[in-house]
Amino acid sequence: MNKIRGDKLVTILDGKSLRDKLLSDLKLKIDALNEKPELAVILAGEDAASKIYVNNKKKTAEKLGIKSSVYTYDENVSEQAILDKISELNNDNRVNAILVQLPLPKHLDKSKILDGISPDKDVDCFTTYNYGKLATGLEPYVYPCTPKGVLLLLDEYGIDLDGKHVVVVGRSNLVGKPMALMALKRNATVTVCHSHTKDLKSIIKTADVLISAVGEVLIEEDMVRRNCIVVDVGISRGSDGKIRGDVNFESVSKVSSYISPVPGGVGPMTIASLMLNTYELYVVQKKRSL
Ligand code: NAP
C-alpha cells in the first residue's frame, strides 16, 4: 500500500495482509493432512500481555486446524514442574512444537527451561542447540519467529538486504540478536545498537534499513536518512492506552521509503511465523518417522 507523506510516496509494509495470505496457503496444506499438527504452549505467571498473546496464538492455530494446548502455571510454579511438563511434551509424538511464553516469573532459570525443549520441537529457536546453529551460520530446525516475520515481510516487498547497512536497535536474545544474525546471513552489513550505544542518532542516520526492537518511542524523523526502510518491532502502550511502536510513524513515514506500522506490521508476521514453524517442525518429524 502506497501513501503520499510529505513530498513523497511511502510504502506501508502491511503485515496483516501478508499474514492472511501466508496463513490461507498454510491452511490448504494442513487441510490436506489426515491429522492435526500440534503446538503446545507453556504459560507461567500473571503477565497480562502474555495471556493476550497466548490466546491470540491459540485462536490463530485453531482456525488453521493446528491443535493448540496451553499449559498454565501460577506465578509460584517450580522450575521442576515446568521441566517435567516439557519432558512429557518432548516424549509425546502427537506434539510437534513447544513454545515457552516469555517472560517467565523471575525465580525461574529461563535458560535451563528453554534448553529443556527438544531442538526438533523448538518452535522459536530458543534452545542453545538451535541458537548455536543460527550463530554459526548453519540451519536451525526453524528460525526465530519475530526476525523470520521481519524477513518474510521484507521479501514480500522485494527488499534485498545484500550489501545494505542494516541497523538493529535492541540486542535481546529474542529479537535484536537473532535479527542481526539473520540479516548477516542475508549478506547485510549489520550494526547492533543498545542502551549503551553512544550517539544512536548518527548511527541510525547511516542505515539503509532500520529495525527497531526496543519497547519505547525513540525514532523520530530527524534520526532517519531519506528513503530509509524502517521496520518497527517495538510494542508499548501510550498514555492514551493505545498500542504503539518505537517509531514515530507520522513523522518518520514522511522521510522513509518503506515503513511498517504498529499495530499491523511485524506483530501479525510473528504469529504467522509461529504457525509456519509449527508446520515445518511437523514435516521434519513426519519425514523422520517414515
Ligand atoms: P528487551 O529484551 O527489553 O530488549 C530491549 C532492547 O532495547 C535491549 O537490547 C536494550 O538495550 C535496548 N534499549 C533499551 N533502551 C534503549 C535506548 N534508549 N536506546 C537503544 N537501545 C535501547 O525487549 P525484546 O524482547 O527484545 O522486545 C523489544 C520490543 O519488541 C518490545 O517492545 C517487545 O514488546 C517487542 N516485541 C514485538 C514483537 C512483535 O511481534 N511485534 C515480538 C517480540 C517483541 P540493553 O541490552 O543495553 O538493555
Boltz pocket constraint, residues with backbone or C-beta under 6 A from the ligand:
constraints:
  - pocket:
      binder: B
      contacts: [[A, 146], [A, 169], [A, 170], [A, 171], [A, 172], [A, 173], [A, 174], [A, 175], [A, 176], [A, 193], [A, 194], [A, 195], [A, 196], [A, 197], [A, 200], [A, 212], [A, 213], [A, 214], [A, 215], [A, 216], [A, 218], [A, 232], [A, 233], [A, 234], [A, 235], [A, 236], [A, 266], [A, 267], [A, 268], [A, 270], [A, 271]]
      max_distance: 6.0
